[in-house]
Amino acid sequence: MSFRRILVTSALPYANGPIHLGHLVEYIQTDIWVRFQRLMGHRCVYVCADDTHGTAIMMRARQENTDEVSLINATQLQHMDDFSAFDVQFDHYGSTNSPANRELCGEIWRALRSSGMIREKEVTQLYDPQEKVFLADRFVKGTCPSCRAPDQYGDNCDKCGATYSPTDLIDPISALSGARPELRSASHLFVELEKLHAFLDQWTQEGDHLQAEVANYLKGHFLGQPLRDWDVSRPSPYFGFEIPDSPGNYWYVWFDAPIGYMAATKEWCEREKEDFDQWWKNPDTEIHHFIGKDITYFHTLFWPGMLKVAGFQLPTKIHIHGFLTVGGEKMSKSKGTFVRAATYLEHLDPAYLRYYYASKLGPRLEDLDLGLDEFVNRVNAELQNKVINLASRSARFLEASGLSVRYPEDGGRFEKGAQVGLEIAACYEQCDYGRAIRLIMELADEANAFVDLRAPWKLKKDPQQAQELQDVCTIAVNLFRQLAIYLAPVVPRLAQQVGELLNDPIWSWEQARQPLTGKALRTFQHLMKPVDPTKVQAMIESSKESNAASVPVPAIADSGQPLIDEPLCEMISIDDFTKVDLRVARVLAAEEVPEARKLIKLTLGLGGDVTRTVFAGIKQAYEPSRLTGRLVIVVANLAPRQMKFGLR
């Protein structure tokens, strides 16, 4: 195994509010990946920071009769407390309102200027005459110009999915003051992103930097046409960094926010006496970003473009996840499903949420649903009954004797667990945590079946069976220890407790390949309580706010600014949907397309003698040999299209 040097970041939480369960999807996902890399023996540094600039911060400070710096400092402490309570451990947690970030913003800005990529032009925007600020899209509300739905934000309609300019709204009002906004013009600075079109097309479409569906989305929505200039400045008044060569203008929050990744790294390097260039200018360093899908646009086009021009290392991989829903619906304050991290902690163990999220997270761009009944049942049935109880059914019988001096014959169970560990490791690497959990639970089932068969509680009754009791429990405890190692990235507190119980701290994935013998055990203590459904309900009741509406909540920290120009999926009407002929088909044959990076050629049987040949972009997820005979869903009336590899 070769040594890897890895820098990892999560999206920066906006300093305009508390951390909630939607945010935690991303930070738990990232923390699991970082912990796994460290167990594998790699050098993995995890940095993050609060995103602190923008109109939203400025307006909230006004509302609370405080200054922006005091506001963001207090919020940062709250965020750090919440992350720590959920065992999300950063090597450094900074702020975008830092000298290091200002310095790096200036360096990248000068590179953009010297490359001839900055242009200036007048922009007409809605202006709040009462608050005396230009209004970002999300600070304007009105009637949708497409479907006439009232009370819609200035960038897109929640009802019909239409995207538009805030100036297109019917009867717009300022969401800040309720005043009717005026049209005013101001000078803005733009990055001419089209000059990087060829580079961005190559970077996004080649290699493994992005998930396949993200690369396809960018190609279809942005890279198939000239790229629009990117507005990177805002006129005064604005809370942020003033642009040195353009007095009265400030860098837009989405210019300096990703640079905050670099600033946090720089601050960590200064503290640890590391070389910053080894982390951001060395091709041997891997850079991994974890983000939510609604900030795809900025991280996959603007950000690599900035890095390229300024001569910094490009991201190795951008891991993008979906949104969080609760019970299949948007998080709701009135229903109590908009749960703050601090509220959750008043009622439930953070390990429950880490485990549940891990069991649901995969490598694709899919939303994650928190089903409250499923949450209780899964944690109790799997983590509690299959894993924790395995220890209580075996370790307590070894308090006097300790583990056997030699590992007993176990029918190949431990060796099988060690081999499955290779597959589990591959799942963690690919962010396929859900599959990793399934494999771990299969091992847990086999370990429990062994304990059921050998029944140590019965052996305990016969003094003449003392050696067999010790051997049986030594096997069971070692199988349990394997599970604890494999679950260590997900539930690190449990791993720590297991290490203390066995007098052997868990610190390396390789420990799962060597049985533990001859050790004295500490007195067994219950490792974790089951989830109490009444506490889940109490959490929901505590989160309810009267007269509050359901709100769409991304599973990342939003910036209070417009995040993406278009939704990741195009909305269709029910009339369009009824035209789709969905059928169940059987895969008759599957073969690789050698010239294609993502495609598998499938021959499908639709019943009788009817067959259909399709190309599916699933090569990274499935082996063709395993697809033959499986049932799939196919759009039977999709018009054929001539592709490079054949007629689809």
C-alpha positions as CSV (number, residue, x, y, z in Angstrom):
1,M,0.0,0.0,0.0
2,S,1.5,3.3,-1.1
3,F,1.5,6.3,1.3
4,R,-0.9,9.1,0.3
5,R,-0.9,12.8,1.4
6,I,-4.6,14.0,1.3
7,L,-6.2,17.4,2.0
8,V,-9.9,17.2,2.7
9,T,-12.5,20.0,2.9
10,S,-16.2,20.3,3.5
11,A,-18.4,23.2,2.3
12,L,-18.0,26.2,4.6
13,P,-21.1,26.6,6.8
14,Y,-22.6,30.1,6.5
15,A,-22.3,32.2,9.7
16,N,-25.9,33.3,9.5
17,G,-27.4,30.5,11.7
18,P,-27.0,27.3,13.6
19,I,-26.0,23.9,12.3
20,H,-29.0,21.6,11.7
21,L,-29.4,17.9,10.7
22,G,-29.3,18.8,7.0
23,H,-25.8,20.3,7.3
24,L,-24.6,17.3,9.3
25,V,-25.0,15.0,6.4
26,E,-22.0,16.5,4.7
27,Y,-19.7,16.9,7.7
28,I,-20.4,13.3,9.0
29,Q,-19.9,12.0,5.5
30,T,-16.5,13.8,5.2
31,D,-15.4,12.9,8.7
32,I,-16.1,9.2,8.1
33,W,-13.9,9.4,4.9
34,V,-11.1,11.2,6.8
35,R,-11.1,8.7,9.7
36,F,-11.0,5.8,7.2
37,Q,-8.0,7.3,5.4
38,R,-6.1,7.6,8.7
39,L,-6.9,4.0,9.7
40,M,-5.4,3.0,6.3
41,G,-2.2,4.8,7.4
42,H,-2.4,7.8,5.1
43,R,-1.6,11.4,6.0
44,C,-5.0,13.0,5.8
45,V,-5.6,16.6,6.9
46,Y,-9.2,18.0,7.3
47,V,-9.8,21.7,7.2
48,C,-12.9,23.9,7.2
49,A,-14.0,27.4,8.1
50,D,-17.0,29.6,8.6
51,D,-18.2,31.4,5.5
52,T,-18.7,34.9,6.9
53,H,-19.2,37.5,4.2
54,G,-22.2,38.8,2.3
55,T,-25.4,40.8,2.6
56,A,-27.1,38.3,4.8
57,I,-24.5,38.7,7.5
58,M,-24.6,42.5,7.3
59,M,-28.4,42.6,7.5
60,R,-28.6,40.1,10.5
61,A,-26.0,42.2,12.4
62,R,-28.2,45.2,11.8
63,Q,-31.3,43.4,13.0
64,E,-29.5,42.2,16.2
65,N,-28.0,45.6,16.8
66,T,-24.4,44.3,16.7
67,D,-21.4,44.4,14.4
68,E,-20.6,41.8,11.8
69,V,-17.4,40.6,13.5
70,S,-19.0,40.0,16.8
71,L,-21.8,38.1,15.1
72,I,-19.6,35.8,13.1
73,N,-17.2,35.2,16.0
74,A,-20.1,34.1,18.2
75,T,-21.6,31.9,15.5
76,Q,-18.2,30.3,14.8
77,L,-18.0,29.1,18.5
78,Q,-21.5,27.6,18.2
79,H,-20.6,25.8,15.0
80,M,-17.4,24.4,16.5
81,D,-19.3,23.1,19.6
82,D,-21.9,21.4,17.4
83,F,-19.3,19.7,15.2
84,S,-17.3,18.5,18.1
85,A,-20.4,17.0,19.8
86,F,-21.0,14.9,16.7
87,D,-17.4,13.8,16.6
88,V,-16.6,15.8,13.5
89,Q,-12.9,16.5,14.0
90,F,-11.1,19.2,12.0
91,D,-7.4,19.7,12.0
92,H,-8.1,23.4,11.7
93,Y,-11.3,25.4,11.6
94,G,-11.0,29.0,10.5
95,S,-12.9,31.9,9.1
96,T,-13.1,33.5,5.7
97,N,-12.8,36.9,7.5
98,S,-9.1,36.3,8.1
99,P,-5.9,37.9,7.1
100,A,-4.8,34.7,5.4
101,N,-7.9,34.7,3.3
102,R,-7.6,38.3,2.3
103,E,-4.0,37.7,1.3
104,L,-4.8,34.7,-0.9
105,C,-7.8,36.4,-2.4
106,G,-5.4,39.2,-3.5
107,E,-3.0,36.7,-5.0
108,I,-5.6,34.9,-7.0
109,W,-7.2,38.3,-8.1
110,R,-3.9,39.6,-9.3
111,A,-3.4,36.4,-11.4
112,L,-6.9,36.8,-12.9
113,R,-6.1,40.5,-13.7
114,S,-2.7,39.7,-15.3
115,S,-4.3,37.0,-17.4
116,G,-6.7,39.5,-18.9
117,M,-9.8,37.7,-17.5
118,I,-11.4,40.6,-15.6
119,R,-13.8,43.0,-17.3
120,E,-16.0,45.8,-15.9
121,K,-19.6,46.6,-16.9
122,E,-22.7,48.2,-15.5
123,V,-25.3,45.9,-13.8
124,T,-28.9,46.9,-13.2
125,Q,-30.3,45.4,-10.0
126,L,-33.1,45.8,-7.6
127,Y,-32.3,48.1,-4.7
128,D,-34.0,48.4,-1.3
129,P,-34.4,52.2,-0.7
130,Q,-35.2,51.6,2.9
131,E,-32.2,49.4,3.8
132,K,-30.0,51.1,1.2
133,V,-28.6,47.9,-0.2
134,F,-28.7,46.1,-3.5
135,L,-30.7,43.0,-3.2
136,A,-29.4,39.5,-3.9
137,D,-31.8,37.2,-5.7
138,R,-32.9,35.5,-2.4
139,F,-33.7,38.8,-0.8
140,V,-36.5,39.6,-3.4
141,K,-39.9,37.9,-3.3
142,G,-42.9,38.3,-5.6
143,T,-45.2,36.4,-8.0
144,C,-43.6,33.9,-10.4
145,P,-43.7,35.2,-14.0
146,S,-44.3,31.7,-15.3
147,C,-47.0,30.0,-13.1
148,R,-48.1,33.1,-11.2
149,A,-47.4,31.4,-7.8
150,P,-47.2,34.1,-5.1
151,D,-44.4,34.6,-2.5
152,Q,-41.5,33.2,-4.7
153,Y,-37.9,34.1,-4.4
154,G,-36.0,36.1,-7.0
155,D,-34.1,33.3,-8.7
156,N,-36.4,30.3,-9.0
157,C,-40.0,29.2,-8.3
158,D,-40.6,26.5,-5.7
159,K,-43.9,25.6,-7.4
160,C,-43.0,25.2,-11.1
161,G,-39.2,25.1,-11.0
162,A,-38.8,28.0,-13.4
163,T,-35.6,30.1,-13.2
164,Y,-35.6,33.8,-13.9
165,S,-34.1,37.1,-13.0
166,P,-35.5,39.0,-9.9
167,T,-36.4,41.8,-12.2
168,D,-38.8,39.4,-13.9
169,L,-40.9,38.9,-10.8
170,I,-44.4,40.4,-10.7
171,D,-44.9,42.9,-7.9
172,P,-41.5,42.3,-6.3
173,I,-40.8,43.3,-2.7
174,S,-37.7,43.3,-0.6
175,A,-37.6,40.4,1.8
176,L,-35.5,42.5,4.1
177,S,-37.8,45.4,4.7
178,G,-41.0,44.8,2.7
179,A,-40.3,47.9,0.6
180,R,-40.9,48.0,-3.1
181,P,-37.4,47.8,-4.7
182,E,-36.1,50.2,-7.3
183,L,-34.0,49.5,-10.3
184,R,-30.5,51.0,-10.0
185,S,-27.2,50.5,-11.8
186,A,-23.7,50.0,-10.5
187,S,-20.4,48.9,-11.9
188,H,-19.5,45.3,-11.4
189,L,-16.4,43.2,-12.1
190,F,-16.6,40.0,-14.0
191,V,-14.4,37.0,-14.7
192,E,-14.6,36.0,-18.4
193,L,-15.0,32.3,-17.8
194,E,-15.4,31.5,-21.5
195,K,-11.7,32.0,-21.9
196,L,-11.2,28.8,-19.8
197,H,-13.9,26.8,-21.7
198,A,-11.5,24.3,-23.3
199,F,-9.7,23.6,-20.0
200,L,-13.0,23.2,-18.0
201,D,-14.5,21.0,-20.7
202,Q,-11.4,18.7,-20.5
203,W,-11.1,18.8,-16.7
204,T,-14.8,18.0,-16.0
205,Q,-15.2,15.3,-18.7
206,E,-11.9,13.4,-18.3
207,G,-10.5,11.5,-15.4
208,D,-12.4,10.8,-12.1
209,H,-12.7,14.3,-10.7
210,L,-16.5,14.2,-10.7
211,Q,-19.3,11.7,-10.5
212,A,-20.6,10.7,-13.9
213,E,-23.9,12.3,-13.5
214,V,-22.3,15.6,-12.5
215,A,-20.0,15.6,-15.5
216,N,-23.0,14.9,-17.7
217,Y,-25.0,17.7,-16.1
218,L,-22.2,20.2,-16.7
219,K,-21.8,19.1,-20.3
220,G,-25.5,19.4,-21.0
221,H,-26.3,22.6,-19.1
222,F,-23.2,24.8,-19.3
223,L,-20.3,23.4,-21.4
224,G,-22.4,22.8,-24.5
225,Q,-22.6,26.6,-25.0
226,P,-20.4,29.7,-24.3
227,L,-19.9,30.2,-20.6
228,R,-21.3,33.3,-19.1
229,D,-19.2,35.9,-17.4
230,W,-19.1,35.5,-13.6
231,D,-20.0,38.5,-11.5
232,V,-17.4,38.6,-8.7
233,S,-18.0,42.0,-7.1
234,R,-20.6,43.8,-5.1
235,P,-20.9,47.5,-4.5
236,S,-20.8,49.1,-1.1
237,P,-22.4,48.7,1.4
238,Y,-21.3,45.0,1.7
239,F,-19.6,43.0,4.4
240,G,-16.5,41.5,3.0
241,F,-13.0,42.3,1.6
242,E,-12.8,45.5,-0.5
243,I,-11.1,44.9,-3.8
244,P,-7.7,46.6,-3.7
245,D,-7.7,47.9,-7.2
246,S,-11.4,48.8,-7.3
247,P,-12.3,51.0,-4.3
248,G,-16.0,50.8,-3.3
249,N,-16.3,47.3,-4.7
250,Y,-16.1,44.1,-2.6
251,W,-15.3,40.5,-3.6
252,Y,-18.6,38.6,-3.8
253,V,-19.0,35.9,-1.1
254,W,-18.6,33.1,-3.7
255,F,-15.3,34.5,-4.8
256,D,-13.6,34.4,-1.3
257,A,-15.5,31.4,0.2
258,P,-13.7,28.6,-1.6
259,I,-10.4,30.4,-1.2
260,G,-11.2,29.9,2.5
261,Y,-10.2,26.3,2.0
262,M,-6.7,27.5,1.2
263,A,-6.6,30.1,4.0
264,A,-7.6,27.4,6.6
265,T,-4.8,25.2,5.2
266,K,-2.3,28.1,5.4
267,E,-3.2,28.8,9.0
268,W,-2.8,25.1,9.8
269,C,0.6,25.1,8.1
270,E,1.8,28.1,10.0
271,R,0.7,26.4,13.3
272,E,2.2,23.0,12.5
273,K,5.3,24.5,10.6
274,E,4.3,22.8,7.4
275,D,5.0,24.0,3.8
276,F,1.8,25.5,2.3
277,D,3.1,24.8,-1.2
278,Q,3.3,21.1,-0.4
279,W,-0.4,21.0,0.1
280,W,-1.6,23.4,-2.7
281,K,1.1,23.3,-5.4
282,N,2.3,19.7,-5.2
283,P,0.8,17.2,-7.7
284,D,1.6,14.4,-5.2
285,T,-1.0,15.9,-2.8
286,E,-4.6,14.8,-3.3
287,I,-7.3,17.5,-2.7
288,H,-10.8,16.3,-2.0
289,H,-13.8,18.6,-1.6
290,F,-17.1,17.3,-0.2
291,I,-20.1,19.5,-1.1
292,G,-23.8,19.5,-1.6
293,K,-25.3,19.5,-5.1
294,D,-26.7,23.0,-5.0
295,I,-23.2,24.5,-5.0
296,T,-22.0,22.3,-7.9
297,Y,-21.8,25.2,-10.3
298,F,-19.3,27.2,-8.2
299,H,-17.0,24.2,-7.3
300,T,-16.8,22.6,-10.7
301,L,-16.5,25.6,-13.0
302,F,-15.4,28.8,-11.2
303,W,-13.2,27.2,-8.5
304,P,-11.0,25.0,-10.8
305,G,-10.8,28.0,-13.2
306,M,-9.5,30.2,-10.4
307,L,-7.0,27.6,-9.3
308,K,-5.8,27.0,-12.9
309,V,-5.1,30.6,-13.6
310,A,-3.4,31.2,-10.3
311,G,-1.1,28.1,-10.6
312,F,-2.5,26.1,-7.7
313,Q,-3.2,22.4,-7.5
314,L,-6.6,21.3,-8.9
315,P,-9.0,19.2,-6.9
316,T,-8.4,15.4,-7.2
317,K,-12.0,14.7,-6.6
318,I,-15.2,16.7,-5.8
319,H,-17.6,14.4,-3.9
320,I,-21.1,15.7,-4.3
321,H,-24.1,14.6,-2.3
322,G,-27.8,15.3,-2.3
323,F,-30.3,17.0,0.1
324,L,-31.8,15.7,3.3
325,T,-35.5,15.1,3.6
326,V,-37.4,13.9,6.7
327,G,-40.1,11.3,6.2
328,G,-39.9,11.9,2.4
329,E,-40.7,15.6,2.8
330,K,-38.9,18.9,3.1
331,M,-37.7,19.7,6.6
332,S,-40.5,21.6,8.3
333,K,-40.4,23.9,11.3
334,S,-44.1,23.5,11.9
335,K,-43.8,19.7,11.9
336,G,-40.7,19.8,14.0
337,T,-38.5,18.1,11.4
338,F,-36.3,21.1,11.0
339,V,-34.0,19.9,13.8
340,R,-31.0,21.9,15.0
341,A,-27.9,20.0,16.0
342,A,-28.1,21.4,19.5
343,T,-31.7,20.2,19.9
344,Y,-30.8,16.7,18.7
345,L,-28.0,16.5,21.3
346,E,-30.5,17.3,24.1
347,H,-32.3,14.1,23.4
348,L,-30.2,11.5,21.5
349,D,-26.7,10.1,21.1
350,P,-24.8,11.5,18.1
351,A,-23.6,8.0,17.3
352,Y,-27.1,7.1,16.3
353,L,-27.2,9.8,13.6
354,R,-23.7,9.0,12.3
355,Y,-24.6,5.3,11.9
356,Y,-27.9,6.0,10.3
357,Y,-26.5,8.5,7.8
358,A,-23.7,6.1,6.9
359,S,-26.2,3.3,6.3
360,K,-27.9,5.6,3.7
361,L,-25.0,7.3,2.0
362,G,-23.8,6.1,-1.4
363,P,-21.4,7.4,-4.0
364,R,-24.1,8.8,-6.3
365,L,-25.9,12.2,-6.3
366,E,-28.9,11.0,-4.4
367,D,-31.0,12.6,-1.7
368,L,-31.0,11.1,1.8
369,D,-34.2,10.6,3.7
370,L,-34.3,10.5,7.5
371,G,-37.3,8.2,8.3
372,L,-37.8,8.5,12.0
373,D,-39.2,5.0,12.5
374,E,-36.5,3.6,10.3
375,F,-34.0,5.5,12.3
376,V,-35.1,3.9,15.5
377,N,-35.4,0.4,14.0
378,R,-32.2,0.4,12.1
379,V,-30.0,1.6,14.9
380,N,-31.5,-0.7,17.4
381,A,-31.7,-3.8,15.1
382,E,-28.3,-3.4,13.6
383,L,-25.9,-1.4,15.8
384,Q,-27.4,-2.4,19.1
385,N,-28.7,-5.9,18.6
386,K,-26.1,-7.2,16.1
387,V,-22.9,-5.5,17.2
388,I,-23.2,-4.2,20.8
389,N,-25.0,-7.4,22.0
390,L,-22.3,-9.6,20.4
391,A,-19.8,-8.1,22.9
392,S,-22.2,-8.5,25.9
393,R,-22.8,-12.1,25.0
394,S,-19.1,-13.0,25.0
395,A,-16.8,-10.5,26.6
396,R,-18.3,-10.8,30.1
397,F,-17.4,-14.5,30.2
398,L,-13.7,-13.6,29.8
399,E,-13.3,-11.2,32.7
400,A,-11.5,-13.9,34.8
401,S,-9.6,-15.8,32.2
402,G,-8.8,-13.2,29.5
403,L,-8.4,-14.2,25.8
404,S,-7.0,-17.5,24.9
405,V,-3.2,-17.6,24.5
406,R,-3.6,-19.0,21.0
407,Y,-6.3,-18.2,18.6
408,P,-8.7,-21.2,18.4
409,E,-9.9,-23.0,15.3
410,D,-12.9,-21.0,14.1
411,G,-13.8,-22.6,10.8
412,G,-12.3,-19.8,8.8
413,R,-14.6,-17.1,10.2
414,F,-11.9,-14.6,11.2
415,E,-10.0,-15.1,7.9
416,K,-13.2,-14.5,6.0
417,G,-13.8,-11.3,8.0
418,A,-10.3,-10.2,7.1
419,Q,-10.9,-10.8,3.4
420,V,-14.3,-9.0,3.5
421,G,-12.5,-6.1,5.1
422,L,-10.8,-5.5,1.8
423,E,-14.2,-5.0,0.1
424,I,-15.4,-2.8,3.0
425,A,-12.3,-0.7,2.6
426,A,-13.0,-0.2,-1.1
427,C,-16.6,0.9,-0.2
428,Y,-15.3,3.5,2.2
429,E,-12.8,4.8,-0.4
430,Q,-15.6,5.2,-2.9
431,C,-18.0,6.8,-0.4
432,D,-20.3,3.9,-0.7
433,Y,-20.9,3.8,3.1
434,G,-24.3,2.1,2.7
435,R,-22.7,-0.9,1.1
436,A,-19.9,-1.0,3.7
437,I,-22.5,-1.1,6.4
438,R,-24.4,-3.9,4.7
439,L,-21.2,-6.0,4.4
440,I,-20.4,-5.3,8.1
441,M,-23.9,-6.4,9.1
442,E,-23.5,-9.6,7.1
443,L,-20.4,-10.4,9.2
444,A,-22.3,-9.5,12.3
445,D,-25.0,-12.0,11.4
446,E,-22.5,-14.8,10.9
447,A,-20.7,-13.9,14.2
448,N,-24.0,-14.0,16.1
449,A,-25.0,-17.3,14.5
450,F,-21.7,-18.7,15.8
451,V,-22.5,-17.5,19.3
452,D,-26.0,-18.9,19.1
453,L,-24.6,-22.3,18.0
454,R,-21.9,-22.5,20.7
455,A,-24.0,-20.9,23.5
456,P,-21.3,-19.7,25.9
457,W,-24.0,-19.1,28.6
458,K,-24.5,-22.9,28.7
459,L,-20.8,-23.7,28.7
460,K,-20.5,-21.4,31.7
461,K,-22.6,-23.7,33.7
462,D,-20.1,-26.6,33.4
463,P,-16.7,-26.1,35.0
464,Q,-15.2,-28.8,32.9
465,Q,-16.0,-26.7,29.8
466,A,-13.9,-23.8,31.0
467,Q,-11.3,-24.0,28.1
468,E,-14.0,-24.4,25.5
469,L,-15.8,-21.4,27.0
470,Q,-12.6,-19.3,26.8
471,D,-12.0,-20.4,23.2
472,V,-15.6,-19.8,22.0
473,C,-15.6,-16.3,23.6
474,T,-12.1,-15.5,22.3
475,I,-13.4,-16.2,18.8
476,A,-16.6,-14.2,19.4
477,V,-14.7,-11.2,20.8
478,N,-12.3,-11.2,17.9
479,L,-15.1,-11.2,15.4
480,F,-16.7,-8.4,17.4
481,R,-13.3,-6.5,17.3
482,Q,-13.2,-6.8,13.6
483,L,-16.7,-5.2,13.4
484,A,-15.6,-2.4,15.7
485,I,-12.5,-1.7,13.5
486,Y,-14.7,-1.6,10.4
487,L,-17.2,0.7,12.1
488,A,-14.5,2.9,13.6
489,P,-14.8,5.6,10.9
490,V,-18.6,5.8,11.5
491,V,-18.9,5.4,15.3
492,P,-15.4,6.5,16.7
493,R,-16.6,6.6,20.3
494,L,-17.6,2.9,20.2
495,A,-14.2,2.1,18.7
496,Q,-12.5,3.9,21.6
497,Q,-14.6,2.0,24.1
498,V,-13.8,-1.3,22.5
499,G,-10.1,-0.5,22.6
500,E,-10.4,0.2,26.3
501,L,-12.4,-3.0,26.9
502,L,-9.8,-5.1,25.2
503,N,-6.7,-3.2,26.4
504,D,-5.7,-2.7,22.8
505,P,-6.6,0.7,21.2
506,I,-8.0,0.7,17.6
507,W,-5.7,2.7,15.4
508,S,-5.2,0.8,12.2
509,W,-7.3,-1.1,9.6
510,E,-4.6,-3.8,9.6
511,Q,-5.6,-4.8,13.1
512,A,-8.6,-6.6,11.6
513,R,-6.2,-9.0,9.9
514,Q,-4.6,-10.3,13.1
515,P,-6.5,-11.9,16.0
516,L,-6.0,-10.6,19.5
517,T,-4.9,-13.3,22.0
518,G,-3.6,-13.6,25.6
519,K,-5.0,-10.2,26.6
520,A,-6.7,-9.5,29.9
521,L,-10.1,-7.7,29.5
522,R,-11.4,-5.0,31.6
523,T,-14.8,-5.4,33.3
524,F,-17.5,-5.3,30.6
525,Q,-19.6,-2.1,30.6
526,H,-22.6,-1.5,28.4
527,L,-21.3,0.3,25.4
528,M,-24.4,2.0,24.1
529,K,-28.1,2.3,25.0
530,P,-30.8,1.5,22.4
531,V,-32.7,4.4,20.8
532,D,-35.7,5.4,22.9
533,P,-38.6,6.3,20.5
534,T,-40.0,8.6,23.1
535,K,-36.9,10.7,23.0
536,V,-37.1,10.9,19.2
537,Q,-40.6,12.3,19.6
538,A,-39.5,14.7,22.3
539,M,-36.9,16.0,19.9
540,I,-39.5,16.6,17.2
541,E,-41.8,18.4,19.7
542,S,-38.9,20.6,20.9
543,S,-38.3,21.6,17.3
544,K,-41.8,22.7,16.4
545,E,-42.4,26.3,15.6
546,S,-46.0,27.5,15.3
547,N,-47.1,29.1,12.0
548,A,-43.8,28.0,10.3
549,A,-43.8,26.6,6.8
550,S,-42.0,23.8,5.2
551,V,-38.6,24.9,3.8
552,P,-36.3,23.4,1.3
553,V,-33.1,22.6,3.1
554,P,-30.0,21.6,1.3
555,A,-27.8,19.1,3.2
556,I,-25.0,21.6,3.2
557,A,-24.4,25.1,4.5
558,D,-26.0,27.6,2.2
559,S,-24.5,31.1,1.8
560,G,-27.6,33.2,1.9
561,Q,-26.8,34.1,-1.7
562,P,-28.0,32.6,-5.0
563,L,-26.2,29.3,-5.3
564,I,-26.8,27.9,-8.7
565,D,-28.2,29.2,-11.9
566,E,-30.3,26.2,-12.7
567,P,-31.7,23.2,-10.8
568,L,-29.8,19.9,-11.2
569,C,-32.9,18.3,-12.8
570,E,-35.3,19.8,-15.3
571,M,-38.9,20.0,-14.1
572,I,-41.6,18.3,-16.3
573,S,-45.4,18.4,-16.2
574,I,-47.7,15.5,-15.4
575,D,-48.6,15.5,-19.1
576,D,-45.0,14.9,-20.1
577,F,-44.7,12.1,-17.5
578,T,-47.7,10.2,-18.8
579,K,-46.0,9.9,-22.2
580,V,-43.2,7.9,-20.7
581,D,-43.7,4.1,-21.2
582,L,-41.8,2.5,-18.3
583,R,-41.4,-1.3,-18.5
584,V,-39.6,-4.1,-16.6
585,A,-37.0,-5.7,-18.8
586,R,-34.5,-8.6,-18.3
587,V,-30.9,-8.1,-19.2
588,L,-30.1,-10.8,-21.8
589,A,-26.5,-9.7,-22.4
590,A,-24.1,-7.1,-21.1
591,E,-20.8,-6.2,-22.5
592,E,-18.2,-3.5,-22.0
593,V,-17.7,-0.7,-24.6
594,P,-13.9,-0.6,-24.8
595,E,-13.7,3.0,-26.2
596,A,-16.1,4.4,-23.6
597,R,-15.2,5.3,-20.0
598,K,-18.7,5.0,-18.5
599,L,-20.8,2.9,-20.9
600,I,-22.0,-0.7,-20.8
601,K,-23.9,-2.1,-23.8
602,L,-27.1,-4.0,-22.7
603,T,-29.4,-6.2,-24.7
604,L,-32.8,-6.1,-23.0
605,G,-35.7,-8.5,-23.4
606,L,-39.1,-6.7,-23.1
607,G,-41.2,-9.8,-23.4
608,G,-41.8,-12.3,-26.2
609,D,-39.3,-11.7,-29.0
610,V,-39.0,-7.9,-28.4
611,T,-35.5,-6.8,-27.6
612,R,-33.8,-3.4,-27.2
613,T,-30.2,-2.4,-27.2
614,V,-29.2,0.4,-24.9
615,F,-26.0,2.0,-23.7
616,A,-26.0,2.8,-19.9
617,G,-23.4,4.9,-18.1
618,I,-23.0,2.5,-15.3
619,K,-19.6,1.0,-15.9
620,Q,-18.1,2.5,-12.7
621,A,-20.9,0.9,-10.6
622,Y,-21.5,-2.6,-12.2
623,E,-19.5,-5.4,-13.7
624,P,-21.1,-6.5,-17.0
625,S,-20.8,-10.2,-16.0
626,R,-23.1,-9.6,-13.0
627,L,-25.9,-7.9,-14.9
628,T,-27.1,-10.8,-17.1
629,G,-30.4,-12.1,-15.9
630,R,-31.2,-9.1,-13.7
631,L,-34.4,-7.1,-14.1
632,V,-34.2,-3.4,-14.9
633,I,-36.6,-0.5,-15.7
634,V,-36.4,0.8,-19.2
635,V,-38.2,3.7,-21.0
636,A,-39.6,1.6,-23.9
637,N,-40.6,4.6,-26.0
638,L,-37.4,6.6,-25.9
639,A,-36.5,7.7,-29.4
640,P,-33.2,6.0,-30.7
641,R,-30.1,8.2,-31.0
642,Q,-27.0,7.5,-33.1
643,M,-24.0,7.5,-30.9
644,K,-20.3,7.0,-31.6
645,F,-20.6,3.4,-30.4
646,G,-23.8,2.5,-32.1
647,L,-27.6,3.2,-32.3
648,R,-29.0,3.8,-28.9
